[in-house]
Amino acid sequence: MATKLYFLICSTFLFHFTIASRNSPSALTITQNPNFNTTVRNYTHVCHPDRFSDLGLDIKEFAYAIRRFKCDVRVKDLIDRMTLTKNRGNWETTRMGFRESDSQCTWWSEALHGVSNVGQSGSIATYFDDVVPGATSFPTPILTTASFNQSLWKKIGQAVSTEARAMYNLGHAGLTFWSPNINVVRDPRWGRALETPGEDPYVVGEYAVNYVRGLQDVEGTENTTDLNSRPLKVAACCKHYAAYDVDNWLGVDRYHFDARVTEQDMKETFLRPFEMCVKEGDVTSVMCSYNRVNGIPTCSDPKLLKDTIRGEWDLHGYIVSDCDSIQVILDDHKWLDDEPEDAVAQALKAGNSVKMGKVKEAEIDKALKNLYIVLMRLGFFDGSPQFENLSKSHVCSDEHIELATEAARQGIVLLKNDNGTLPLSTKNIKTMAVVGPHANATDAMIGNYAGIPCQYTSPIDGFSKYAKVIYKTGCGDVLCKNESLIYPAVKAAKKADATILVVGLDLTVEAESLDRTDLLLPGYQTQLIQQVATESNGPVILVIMSAGGVDITFAKNNSNIQSILWAGYPGEEGGIGIADVVFGKHAPSGKLPLTWHENDYVDMLPMTSMPLRPIDDLGYPGRTYKFFNGSTVYPFGYGLSYTNFTYKLLSSTKSLHVKLTKFQHCRDLDYTDGSYKPDCPAISIDDLKCGDDDHRVKLELEVKNEGKRDGNEVVMVYWSPPSGIVEAPIVELIGFKRVWVGKGQSQKVDFEFDACKSLGIVDYRGYNLMPSGGGKLVTGDGLLEIPLHIKFER
């Protein structure tokens, strides 16, 4: 029989059977197997009938190979045929229709914002060459999220999985992808902000659900009742679980960091996106992170893994450790002074630990079951006919390149636009100075986990489509340590009808394993901007490429800088995306998914302080827009337009009356001194019949475009809990919709909220409670407040 350990360790996740030519699915090649007296051919999938007949085996005798059986039945048969020992491995795997000598571990691929060649070393799962020279590189998630467009997030996932499946058919990719990254950005210094959907756990969760559905869903099978048999296009992985957002800050790194997190913050912020990813996205995998949480390595924590992901959330898939997390547990965390077998046993329930009595063989069987059921769902054993037609033409298609361009356009955020300077007109602008370290950006636009893009359109290329471009770098690179290149940029600005300054950060400043220590532009970039703005002949437009916020208060207050745009890391077509917004081919509608703090924020608290709520005794401010009430450069959700939208309330739920039974009891809450405290402050949401009409809150708005241009508006609705509750969020985003409104026209926008999901708060004990009293819904940039009273009745 096949060795269980071989397939568990090597295939954590995907063992790979050689396929001669995926360009022609029917093609077979013949090789000689030295361990079995017959010729063996390579097949398009594991359970190809000819594989068994060539081996003199009757496929009907192997339940795992019979497609009409349920996945769990097939997988049980497969695992029951395996043993722990490897003494008869080669002969017996051949008897099963497998050839162990042809197995490869190709389970690690990445698809953060496009198919990437980052992945498993030694036997690379995904790679590019003359056959597949590149794949579409979309904007990094932080910019895509700024569109606040769920359908766009899903559509990008669908495009990425189409390219992944096409590359798999060509033998250039695996089927399991460690994406997306759904960690909440708790601190503005975190180097991996570019990979994430921002600082709001609800937005992060919504992004996760839509992107994962785009990657995984097979059309027509989305609502399959048996989730263990639901077909998959590719397998996604939500990472890094949990409370991971310190990489390398002032000598503190992710391999040694112990995140001290309250139950309140854990449930309310750090776990919420993962819960949504599992429950609503039906993701097939969750990755545990390198760090510890409250002293315990996340990959060894049964409460986080077994009790929560598998038990409470009912994951239909597998849990994977982050790369060498097991070694980190052993060497860096030195957890319980473990031996290697102990670390593996605690994390994966596998390895030599069985012989040493540290774990039962049944635990290995469970782990293998989780792996192989996903393989079955991917069609690895039986093929996926609906995807066999995908080929090279589906990678870097015109449709996908245009989608990447549109994603950049939709995500770009207009931060300043004095006197309606933008959009520029081609009638008035004949010559442009495009200057700055990102003026000719290529690699910088695609961030990390990016692979090789289909092509690049840099900012100077993008603007060249609209006017004659004079290009000067102004800085040698983003670090801008030499001011000698500033003067040529100033001279160029004096000659041009308009000046575009393209500045910001890149992976030398913010990246995996590299956190920031300040929120300023590096080196002489500020000096470059100020001098160019002072001397420019025409209007000055500042474009910031970054993930995290930058303190550009000086530019915000400088009247010589008429307009400011944030472009994130806009992907391979970022240059045309920026130019299209500047010249009005596309009206900006993006909103910031992160708070842009002033630089002194980082002097108020260390990055290693995990609480999100303020700590008054230490003078620590709150984190994220939900708990920080100080001044900012630009707040979360900020973004201007080329037109003007007004909001009008049409109808709303005025009050929510909750009938309590004798089995539902009031829960206490702490209130600030002098605040009104209801007789029944709160009840447990777990005690409510959530989902019925009695717990629905409805809101109908009219959004009117009062300006002279068509445009998209992101309508954001926040919940402000009843006043006086200690440690309640100031406000919390509970819904958003992106709508198109023609000039002079109006659009009705309806929202319906489940009170259990949207109006709850988490108290310091970790209970999810619904508070009573007078709260309010807030929308229209805070200009429209709608009272909502919650009352409990016996």
N, C-alpha and C positions, 0 to 999 in steps of 0.2 A: 504493500500500500504506500501511497505518497506520504511524505513526512509532513506532519502538521506544522512543525516549527519552521520548516523551510517556507511553506506557503504563508504562514502568518508573518514571519519576519521579513521575508523577501517581498511579499505582496502586501505589506502594510502601506500600500494599497494594491497595486495592480501588477500581477505577473503577466507577462506578455508572450503570447505564442507567435512565432515567426510567421509572417504572411508574405509570400513572395512578391506579389504585386497587387497593391490595393487600387491601382489605376484600373485594373480589369478584375472585378470581383470573382470571376469564374476561373482565373488563372491558378494553376497548381504547379509547384516545383517538387522535384523528388530528391531526397537526400537519404543517405545510408545511416541508419542508427546502429552503432557498434554494440549496443546493449540488447538488441533484439533482432532476431534472424528474419528481417524483412525490410523492404524499402518503405520509408515513411515520407509522405508528402506534406507540404505546408499548406494550410487551408485558410479560408477567409474567416472562419470562426471556429471556436473550440469544439462545438458539437456538430461539426459537419459530418453527415452520415458516412462519407467516403473514408474519413479518418478511421472509423471503427471497422469498416469492411476490409480496409487495407491491413489492419492488424489482426484480422480473423476474429473479430469480436462482433457480437450481436448487440446493436445499439439499444434494442428493446430491454436488454438485461440491466441497463444503467438508467435508473430513474432520473438522475441529474441531467441526463441528455434528452429527456422527453419534454418537449415544449408545453404540452397541454397540462402538465402538472404545475401546481402553484410553486412560486419561487422558494418558499420555506421548505416544502417537501423535497424539492430538487437539491437544495443546499444541504439538507440533513443527510441525504443519500451520499452526496459528495464527501462531506466531512466524515461520515461513518466509515468511508473507505480509506481514510488516512490514519497513520500511526504517528507516534511521537518520534520513533527512531528512524534513522535514515539508512539502516543496513541493507534494506532491500529496495531503496528508493527508486533507482533508475529503471529497473525491470518492472516494478509495480506501477510506476507512473505511466509507462508505456502500455501496460495492460489496461489502464484506465482511459487510454486514448491521449495521454499527455506525454510530452518529452521534457523531462526536467532540464536536460542539457540545452534546450531552446528557450528556457524561461529567462526573462529579463525583468528587473524591477524598474518599471517605468510609471510609477504612481505619482510622482511629484511634477506637476505642471502648474503654471501660473497664468491667470487671465484677469488681472486687476482692471485693466482698461483696454484690453486687446490681448490676443494670444502672444505670450511672451516666451522667449527662449531661456529665461531664468528657470532653473529647476534642478533636478537630480544630477549630481556630478557622476562621471564614470559612464553611466548609461543614460544619456540625456533623453528625456521623454519627448521634448519639443525642440525642434531645431530648424534652421533656415539654411538653404543652399541654392544652387542654380534652379532646382525644381520649384521650390517655394522660397523666393528671396526675401519675403517680408509679409507682414500682416497689418491690418488697419490698426493704427494707434490712436485711440480716442483720447479726449482730454482726461487728465487725472480725475479721480472721483470728486475731489473737493470742488472743482469747477463745474463738473456735470451736475453735482448736487445743487449748485447755485441756480440752476434753471427751475428748481422746485417743480419738475415735470415728471410725474411717475411713469407716464407712458413712454417718455424718452428713455428713462432708466431701463425699462424693460426691453425696449427696442434695441438698445445698445447690447444688452445681454443676449438677445436673439442673434444679432449680427456676429458677436464674438463666438457664440457656440456654433453658428453655421461655419465660420472659418475654422474653428477647432475640429469639427467633424470632417470637413473637407481635407484638412491636413492629416487627420487620422487615416482617412482613406488612402492618402498618399504615403503613409508610413512615416509622417513627420510630427505626429503628436500623440499624446495619450488621450485618455477620456476623463481623467480626474484632475480637477483644478483647484488649487488652494486660493480661492478668491470667493467673496470679497473680504476686505479688511473693514470690520464694523466696530472698531473701538471708538468710543466717544473721546473727543479732544477736550480733555479737562483743563489743560494748561496751554497757553498760547505759545510756549517754547517748544512743544513736542515736535521732534524732527520728522515724524511720519504723518503729519497732518495732511499732506498731499494725497495720501492713500485712502483717506477716510471721508465719510459724508458730513463731518463737522461736529459741532458741540451739543446738538440737541438729540437726546436718545430716541425720541419719537421719529424725527427725520431720519436718523441713522437706521432705525428699524424699517421704516418705509422704503428707504433705498435698498436695504438688504433684501426685503421681500420681493421687490420688483426686479432687481438685477438677478437674483437667484432664479426667480420664475423664468426670466428671459434665457438664462443659461440652461436650465434643466427641463422645462416643460416641453412635452411632445404634443403638438396640436391635436386636439380631440380627446386627449386622455387626462386633461388637467384635473378632472373631478372623479377620477377612478376611486372607488370606495376602498379597495384594498391597497393601502399606501405602500405595502411591502412588495407589491407587484406593479406599481405605477411606472410605466416606461420613462426612461431618462434620455435626454439628448446628450448632455455631458453631466458630470457630477460636480457640484459646487461645494465649497467649504467656507463656513463663516469663522473668521479668526479675529483676534487672538483672545481666547476666553481664559481669564477675565481680569478686569481692573489693570489692564496693561496700557501704560502711556508714559513710561520713562524708559528711554533708550540709553543715553549716555550724557549725563548732566553733572558737570563738576566732579567727575570721578565716580559717580553712582551709575552703575549700568544695569541693564535688564536681567542679566544673569545672576545678579546678587540681590536685587532690590526686593524688599519685603513691603508690599502695599498694605498699609494698615487702614482698613476700610470698615466703616460702620455698616450694620445690616440695612440701615435706612438708605445710604448711598448705593450700596450694592444692588438692592432690589430696584430702586427708583431709577438709577442711571446706568450702572455698569452691566447689569444683566438684561435690561429691557430689550435692547436691540437683538440680543441672541435669542431671547424668548420669542420675539416676533419672527426671527429668521427661521426658527425650528417649527413653531406652531403655524404660522401663516405662509411662510416660504417653502416649508417642507424640505429644507436643505438636507442633503445626504451626509454631511460631515460637519463636525465642529472641531476646531483645533484649540488645544489648551496651550497657554502661553508659558514663557520662560520664568516669569516672576513668581514669587510667593504671594499669597494673600493671607494676611493675619498669621504668618509663620509657616504656612503649609504650601509647598509647591503646588501650583494649580493642577499639574498633571498627576499628582498623587492624592488629590483631595476627593474622597468618595462623596462628600456632600455636594460639591460642585459638579462632579461628573455623573456618578451613578444616580444619586438621589434627585438631582435637578434636571440635567439634560435628558437622561433616560427615563427617570421615574415621573417627575412632574410634567415635563414637556413632551415626553414620548417621541424621542428622536427615532426616525426610521433610517438608520444608517450607522455610521461608525464615528468614533472619536479618535483623532490623530494628534500626536504630540508635535510640537514645533521643532522640526529638524532634529537637533541633538539635545532635546530637552531632557532625555533620560540621563545623558552624560552630565548635563548641567545640574540635575538633582543630586548626582553622585559627587561631582568634583567641586561645584560652586556653592550649592546650598548645603552640601554635606548633611543631607536630611537623615536624621536618626542614625548617623554613622553607618549608612547602608553599605552592604556589599553590592556589586553589580546585579546579582540575581534579585536582591531585595528591591532595588530601584525599578527594575523591569517588572517585577511582580506587582509592585504597588501601582505602576502606571498602566501596564498593558496586560497584566495577569498572564504572563507567558514566559518562555525561556527555560533554562535549566532549573528554574525554581520548582518545577513539578517534581523532579527527582529528589530535590532537597526538601520536599514537603511544604513548600511555601505557598503553593497555589494548586488548586485542583485542575485536572485535565479538562473538566467540564467548562472551566472558565475560558480555556483556549478555544473550545468548541463554540462558545458564545461569541468570542471575538471574530473567529473565522466566519461564523454565520453572518455577522453584520457586514463583513467585507464582501462575501460572495453574493449576498442578496443584491447588493448594489451593482456588482458585476453583471448579474442576471438582468437587472433592470436596464443596464446600459446596452444590452444586446451583445455583450462580449462573448457569451457562450453560443448565441443563436444568430447573431447578425441583426442589423437594423435596416431592413429594405427601404424604409422611407428616407434614409440618409445616404444610400449607396450612390446616388447620382451626384452628390456633392463632390466637386473636383477643384482644380486649380483656378478655374474661372470664378469660383465663389469666394476666393481670397483676394482682398484688395479690389473688390468690384467697385464700379463707379458709384453704385448705390451706397456702399459702405463708406466710401471716401466722402461722399456728400453728407452722410449722416454724421461723420466725425466733424465736418465743417459746421453743420447745423448745431451740433452739441456745443461747440465753442461759441457760436453766436449767442445761443440761448443762455449760456452760463455767465458771460461777461457782465460785470456789474458797473453801472455808471455811478460814480461816487460824488462827482462835482460837475456842474455845467453852468457856469456863470453866463448870464445874458443869452442863454440859448446858443452858445458857441457851436456846439455839436447839434446836428450833423454838419460836417463841412460840405461845401458845394464844389463840384468840379468846374463850375463856371468861374469861381473866384480863386481856386487853388490850382495853379499850374505847376508849381515847383514846391517840393516838400523836403525839409531836412528831417531825416529819420536817424536819430542818434541814440547812443546808450549801449551798455554791454549786452542787451538783449535785442538790439535792432536787427541783427542778422541771426537770431536764435534758431537753432535746429534741435540738437539733442536736448537742450534745456527745456524745450516745450513739451517733451514727452515724459519727463520725470523718471521714475524708477519702475521696475517690473514691466518694462516696455517692449523688449524684444527689438526687432528691426522694423521700422515703419515702411509702408508702401512707398512713400515719398515725403518730401518736406515742402511746405510753403512758409517761408520765413516772413517776418514783418516787412522787410524791405521788398520782398517779392510781392507780398499782398498789396502794399501801397503803390507799387509800380504799375498796378492795373488801373490806378486812378490818376496818377500824376507823375511827373519826372521826380526822381528821388535822388537827393544828395545824402550819401551815407557816411557817417563818421562814428567811430566806436565810443569816443569820449572816455572810455575806460578799457584797460587791457582785458579785463574779465570782470565777473561779478564782484570779486573781492576788492577791486578798484584801489589798489595800493599805490598807484602812480598817478599824479595829477597832470602829467605832461600832455596827455591826450585831450584834456578838456578844451584848450584854446581852439584847436581845429573844429571841434563841435560847435563852439560859440560862433566862429566865423561862418560855418554852414548855416546856422540859424539866422544870421544877419541877412543872408542872401535869399532865403526861402519865403514863400507866401504863408507857410505854416510850419510848425515844428512839432514833431512827435518824439517824445522822450520815452524810450522803452528800457526800463530799469527793473531792479528787484533782486530776487534771491535765486539760488539753484541748489543742486545736491551737494555743493561744497559748503553750504550754510545750514540747510535743513534736510535731513535724510535719516534713513534707518541707521541706527547706531550713532546718530549725531543730533543732539538737541541744541537749541539756541540758548545763549546766555543773555541776550537783549532782544529788543524788538525794533531795532534801527536798521536802516539801509547800511550795507557794509562800506568801509573805506571812504573814498571821496565821492560816492554817488550823490550825497546831499549837495556837496559843493558843485558838482556837475549840473545838477538840476537848477540850482539857484542862479548860477552864472549864465546858463543858457536862457533861462526864463527872463533874466534882466535884459539881455541883449537881443532877443529874438525880434525879427521884423514883423512877424505875424502872430496869430494865436498859438498858444502852447498847450499841447495835450500831453498829459503824463499818463503812461501806461505802466502798471505795476504787474510783473509776473512774480508770483509767490504762492505759497499754500497758506502759511500762517499770516496773521495780520502784521502790518508794519506801521510804526508810528510816523506818519507823514503829516503831522499837524502843521509843520512849516509850509508844506505845499497846499494844504487845505486853506490856510490863511493867507496865502500869497496871491494877490490880485493879478500878478503877471502870469499865473498858471490858471487858465480859464476852465479847463476840464481835466478830470481824472477818471481813469478806467482801471478796474482790477480784472486781469485776464487769467489768473491762476496759472496753471501749466496747461495750455490749451490744445495739446495734441499736435499731430503731424500737420494739420491744416490751420493751425493757430494764426498764422500770418494773414490769411484771407479772412478768417473770422473777425479779427481785430479791425482790419481795414473796412470790411463791410459794415461794421457798427459805426466806425468813425465817419464814414461817408453816407450813412443812413440807408443803405440797402437793407439793413436789418435794424429795427429799433431795439435798444437794450431793454431787458426785462428781468435780468438776474437779480438775486437778493443774496446778501452775505450769509453763508452758513456758519460763520464764526464771528465772534465779537473782535473788533480791532481795538486793542487796549493801548493806552499811552505807555510809554516805556517805563515809567516809574512803577507800574504795576508789578514788574518782576522784582523790584526791590522790597516789596511789601511782604512776600512770602516765598519760601523755598519751593522748588518744583516737586519735591518729595512729600510735601504736605498734601494728603489725599482728600480731606473733607471738602465738600463743595460749598457748604454753608460757612458764613463768616465765623472766625474764632476771635471774639472780641478781646479776650484776655491777652492774646498774642498780637492783636492788631492786624490779623489776617483778613483780607477782604474775601467776599464770596467769589465763587467761580461760575463761569458761564452766565448768560443773560438771566437765568432763572434766579440767581442768588447775588449777583453783583449789582450794586446800585450806585456806583461811582460814575465819574465822567469817562467817556470813551472817545476814541477818534471817530469810529463809526460803529453803531450797534449791530447786533445780530438782526438779520432780516432787512437791513438797509439796502436800498437800491433805487435810483432815480429812473425817469423815463424821458423820452422826447415829447411826450404828451402829458396831459393831466387827468387823473382819474378821481372821481368823487364817489362816495359810498352813501347809500340810503337804506335804512332798515325797512323792509317790507313786512316781515312778521317774525316772531320768535316765541319760543316757550318761555313764559314769564316765571313759572315756578314748577318745581318738581316735588310732588307729594308722594312720599314713600310710606306705604302701610306696613307696619311692623307686626309680626306675630309674637306669640308668647315665647318663641324660641330665639328671637332676635333681641340682643341686649345692647344697650348704649355703651359706647366706649368713651373714655375720657381723653381730652386733649389739653395741652398746656396753652394758656393764653397770656399775652403781655398784660402788664398791670394797667388797669383802667379799661380794658376791652370788655365788650359784652360777651358773656359765655352762655350759650343756650343750655336749657335743661338736659337735652340729649345732644352732646357735642358731635358725636359721630357714631357710625355703625360699621361693622366689618363688611367689606364688599363680598367676601366669601359667603356671607349669609344671605345675599340678595339673589333674586331670580333675574340675573342679568340677561339682556338680549330681548326682553319683551317690551311692548309699547309703553308700559308704565315707567320705563327707565330710559326713554328716548328724549333727546333734546333737539329741537328743530330750529333752524335759522335760515331765513331767506333774505338775501341782500340784492340790491340793485347797484351795479357798478356802471357808472357813466363816464364815457370818454369826452371830456370837455375841451380837449385840444383839437389841433388841426392835422393830426397824424394818426393813422391806425396804430394799434399796439396791443401787446400782451400785458396783462396784469396778473401778478401772483397775489391772490387773496389769502391772507393769513389770519386765522382765528385763534386767539389766546384765551385761556381760562385764568382768571384771577380769583383764588379761593376767598372765602369769607375773611374779613379783616381780623387781625389780632391773634391768629393762630401762630404759635411759636414755631419757627423753622419751616413754615410753609413757603413754597416758591412765590416770588413776587408775581410772576406770570408764567404760564406754561403753554407752549404751542400745542394745540389739539387737532388742528386741521388746516389744510391748505389746498387750493386749487389754482391752476393756471388757466386763464381765460383770455380769449381774443375779443377785443372790442373795437369796432370801426369808429372812425372819427365822428363825433356828434351822436353816436349811438349808445345804447344801454344794453347790458347783459344781466339777466337774472342768475344768481349763483345760490344754490341750495346746499346746506350742510345738514347732516343728521348725525348726532353723536350718541354713542352708547355711554350713558352716565358712568357705568362701572369702569369703563376703560379711560374715559376722558376727564372725569371730575373727581377722581380719587386723589388722596395724598398718602404718602408713606410716613408713618410716625417713627420715632427714634427706636422703637422696639422691632421695627420691620413689618408691622401690620399695614395692610392696604385698607385704608378707611375712606368712607365718604363723609365729609363734614357737613353739618347743617348750618344754615344761616344764609346771609346775603352775599353771594359772590357776583361775578360779572364776566360776560364775554367781551373781549376787546378786539377790534379789527380796524382797518383803515389807518394804519400807522398810529394807532392809539387815539384817533380822533372820534371814533364811534365806540361807545361803551353801552352794553346791553345788560341790564340787571337780570340776575337769575337767582331765585330764592329756593333753597332746598329745605324741605320740612319733613320731619318724621312724625307719623301719627299712629296711635294705637287703635 
